Amino acid sequence: MTDMPQAPVVDAHAHIFTRAMPFTDTAWTRPDYDYPVEAYLADLDVHGVSFGVVTAASLFGEYNDYTLAALAQHKRLRATVMLDPDTSASELASLRAQGVCGVRFQIPLTAALPDLTGYRFRRFVTRLADAGMHLELNLSGPQLAQMLPALADHPIPVVVDHFGLLRSEGEMAGAGFTAMLRSIALGRTFVKISAGFRLPADRLESYAARLLAEAGAERLFWGSDAPYVGAEDRVSYADTLQTLYRIIPDARVRRRMSDAALRFYFF
């Protein structure tokens, strides 16, 4: 009998919600089911994952109430939220004390970015850094190519979601992936090995291998993207773990990834 691989210590990307929460007017989908914090914690427990990071979902915009309530009850969780750029330093400090470790920045993948050189954006990023938070980016390659260089002079950690949303092998030679590698080399950027089911299945191993070679295990975090919104009928928590074991087959490398995520989000 073959031993099961050791599960990651941290799931760095999942969403929790109920149908009672308000969807934004522009929500790309409106799930007709609940995935409450209790269901997420049950998934973690069944699969031997100790800690979780609740990631802000664009469907609910700046409604963070449910996430904050979950953080208050469960110390094994951390979270990112979505916020207005005018959020004050005192509000950020309060959120940080509650277990919020970062702010997620997400816009439509073909949309233009805000003014990255303007005072409002620079003030917000500076306040995040002062509060000990990171900036999480769920952006396309062309958007990353603009955003990451603009952040180079800011002393703020950056986490890029979902492999940098690589859609093809060719994008590994594109401006977005190049900007991501340059940002990693500066020492403050990390990439999530998450939501592989949203990317070309036959390319995941090459994506992971390239990121490992260029960034190293300490710059990569694994996330399940539970509850797989839009793909609920074809993805399970166990599937996301099996994908991780397939594309990162070395248990020692996975352990280094886990240790890095634990340090980043919890210590």
C-alpha positions in Angstrom: 0.0 0.0 0.0 1.4 3.4 -1.0 1.4 6.1 1.7 -0.6 9.2 0.9 1.4 12.3 0.3 1.6 14.7 3.2 -1.0 17.5 2.8 0.1 21.1 2.7 0.1 22.9 6.0 -1.7 26.0 4.5 -4.4 26.4 1.9 -3.6 29.9 0.7 -6.6 30.5 -1.4 -10.3 29.7 -0.8 -13.6 31.6 -0.7 -16.4 31.4 1.9 -19.9 32.8 1.4 -23.7 32.3 1.9 -26.6 33.1 -0.4 -27.6 35.8 2.1 -24.5 37.9 1.2 -25.0 40.8 -1.3 -23.7 40.2 -4.8 -22.3 43.2 -6.7 -24.2 44.5 -9.6 -21.5 43.2 -12.0 -21.0 39.8 -10.4 -20.0 37.4 -13.2 -22.0 34.6 -11.5 -24.3 34.2 -8.5 -23.9 30.8 -6.8 -27.2 29.3 -5.6 -25.6 27.5 -2.7 -23.7 28.2 0.5 -20.1 27.5 1.2 -19.9 28.7 4.8 -16.8 28.8 7.0 -17.9 25.5 8.7 -17.9 23.7 5.3 -14.4 25.1 4.5 -13.0 24.1 7.8 -14.5 20.6 7.4 -12.7 20.3 4.0 -9.4 21.3 5.6 -9.9 18.8 8.4 -10.9 15.9 6.2 -7.8 16.5 4.0 -5.3 17.2 6.8 -4.7 20.9 6.1 -4.1 22.9 9.2 -4.5 26.5 8.2 -6.5 28.4 5.6 -6.5 31.8 3.9 -9.9 33.2 3.0 -9.6 35.2 -0.2 -11.9 38.1 -1.1 -14.2 37.1 -3.9 -15.1 39.7 -6.6 -18.7 38.6 -6.5 -19.2 40.4 -3.2 -17.0 43.4 -3.7 -16.2 45.3 -0.5 -18.7 43.3 1.7 -16.2 41.8 4.1 -18.5 41.3 7.1 -18.9 37.5 6.8 -15.1 37.0 6.5 -14.4 39.2 9.5 -16.9 37.3 11.6 -15.2 34.0 10.6 -11.7 35.4 11.5 -13.0 36.3 14.9 -14.2 32.7 15.6 -11.4 30.7 14.0 -7.8 31.6 14.7 -6.5 29.1 12.1 -7.7 31.4 9.4 -6.3 34.6 7.8 -7.9 36.6 5.0 -7.6 39.1 2.3 -10.4 41.6 1.6 -11.4 44.2 -1.0 -11.3 47.8 0.1 -11.9 51.3 -1.1 -8.5 53.0 -1.8 -9.5 55.8 0.5 -9.6 53.4 3.5 -7.9 55.1 6.4 -4.7 54.0 8.2 -6.6 53.4 11.4 -9.2 51.2 9.6 -6.3 49.2 8.0 -4.7 48.8 11.4 -8.0 47.5 12.9 -8.4 45.0 10.0 -4.8 43.8 10.4 -5.5 43.1 14.1 -8.5 41.1 13.2 -6.5 38.7 10.9 -6.7 40.5 7.6 -3.3 40.2 6.0 -3.8 41.7 2.6 -6.0 43.5 0.1 -7.1 41.8 -3.2 -6.9 43.9 -6.3 -9.1 42.6 -9.1 -10.7 44.2 -12.2 -12.0 42.7 -15.4 -9.1 41.0 -17.2 -9.4 43.3 -20.3 -10.0 46.5 -18.3 -7.7 49.4 -18.0 -5.8 49.8 -14.8 -6.3 52.9 -12.6 -3.7 55.6 -12.5 -0.8 53.8 -10.9 1.3 56.9 -10.6 -1.4 59.1 -9.0 -1.5 60.1 -5.4 -4.6 58.1 -4.5 -3.1 54.8 -5.6 0.4 55.5 -4.1 -1.2 56.6 -0.8 -3.2 53.4 -0.5 -0.3 51.1 -1.2 1.9 53.0 1.3 -0.8 52.7 3.9 -1.1 48.9 3.2 2.7 48.5 3.7 2.6 50.6 6.9 -0.2 48.3 8.2 1.9 45.2 7.5 -0.4 44.0 4.7 0.3 42.7 1.2 -1.3 43.4 -2.1 -2.9 40.4 -3.9 -3.2 40.7 -7.7 -5.7 38.7 -9.8 -4.7 40.2 -13.1 -4.0 39.1 -16.7 -0.5 39.1 -18.2 -0.9 42.5 -19.9 -2.2 44.0 -16.6 0.6 42.5 -14.6 3.1 43.9 -17.1 1.9 47.4 -16.1 1.1 46.9 -12.4 4.2 45.1 -11.2 6.8 47.7 -12.4 4.7 50.4 -10.8 5.0 48.6 -7.5 8.7 48.1 -7.7 9.5 51.2 -5.6 6.9 50.4 -3.0 8.0 48.4 0.1 5.0 46.1 0.0 4.8 42.4 -0.5 2.9 41.3 -3.6 1.1 38.0 -4.1 0.1 37.0 -7.7 -2.9 34.7 -8.0 -3.4 31.6 -10.1 0.0 31.2 -11.8 -0.3 34.7 -13.1 -3.3 33.6 -15.1 -1.1 31.9 -17.7 -3.3 30.9 -20.6 -0.7 29.4 -23.0 2.9 28.3 -23.2 3.6 31.5 -25.3 2.6 33.7 -22.3 5.7 32.5 -20.5 7.7 34.6 -22.9 5.2 37.5 -22.6 5.5 40.8 -20.8 3.3 39.8 -17.9 5.3 36.7 -17.0 8.6 38.5 -17.5 7.4 41.3 -15.2 6.4 38.7 -12.6 9.8 37.1 -12.6 11.5 40.5 -12.3 9.3 41.4 -9.4 10.1 38.0 -7.7 13.8 38.8 -8.1 13.3 42.0 -6.2 12.4 39.8 -3.2 8.9 40.8 -2.3 6.7 38.9 -4.7 5.1 35.5 -4.4 2.9 33.4 -6.8 0.0 31.1 -6.0 -0.1 27.7 -7.4 -3.8 27.7 -7.4 -7.0 27.2 -9.5 -5.2 24.9 -11.9 -8.6 23.7 -13.1 -9.1 27.2 -14.7 -6.0 26.8 -16.8 -5.0 24.4 -19.6 -4.6 21.1 -17.9 -1.8 19.9 -20.1 0.3 23.0 -19.4 0.3 23.0 -15.6 3.4 20.9 -15.2 5.5 23.1 -17.4 4.1 26.3 -15.7 5.0 24.9 -12.3 8.4 23.7 -13.4 9.2 27.1 -14.8 8.1 28.9 -11.7 10.0 26.6 -9.5 13.2 27.1 -11.6 12.9 30.9 -11.7 11.3 31.7 -8.3 12.1 28.8 -6.0 9.7 27.0 -3.6 9.9 29.7 -1.0 8.1 32.1 -3.4 5.2 29.7 -4.2 2.0 29.1 -2.2 -0.6 26.4 -2.9 -4.3 27.2 -2.8 -7.4 25.1 -3.5 -9.7 27.9 -4.8 -12.5 26.1 -3.0 -15.4 25.9 -3.7 -14.3 26.1 -7.3 -17.0 28.6 -8.4 -18.1 27.9 -11.9 -16.5 24.4 -11.8 -18.3 22.9 -8.8 -19.5 19.9 -10.8 -16.1 18.8 -12.0 -13.6 19.7 -9.1 -13.3 18.5 -5.5 -10.9 19.4 -2.7 -9.2 16.1 -3.2 -8.7 16.9 -6.9 -6.9 20.1 -6.1 -4.5 18.2 -3.9 -3.9 15.6 -6.5 -3.1 18.3 -9.0 -0.5 19.7 -6.6 1.1 16.3 -6.1 1.3 15.8 -9.8 2.8 19.1 -10.8 5.0 19.4 -7.7 6.0 15.8 -7.2 8.9 16.3 -4.8 7.5 16.2 -1.2 10.5 18.2 0.0 9.7 21.1 -2.3 6.0 21.0 -1.2 7.2 21.2 2.4 9.3 24.3 1.6 6.2 25.8 0.0 4.1 25.0 3.1 6.7 26.5 5.4 6.9 29.7 3.4 3.1 30.1 3.4 3.0 29.5 7.1 5.6 32.2 7.7 4.0 34.7 5.3 0.4 34.4 6.5 0.6 33.4 10.1 4.0 34.5 11.7 
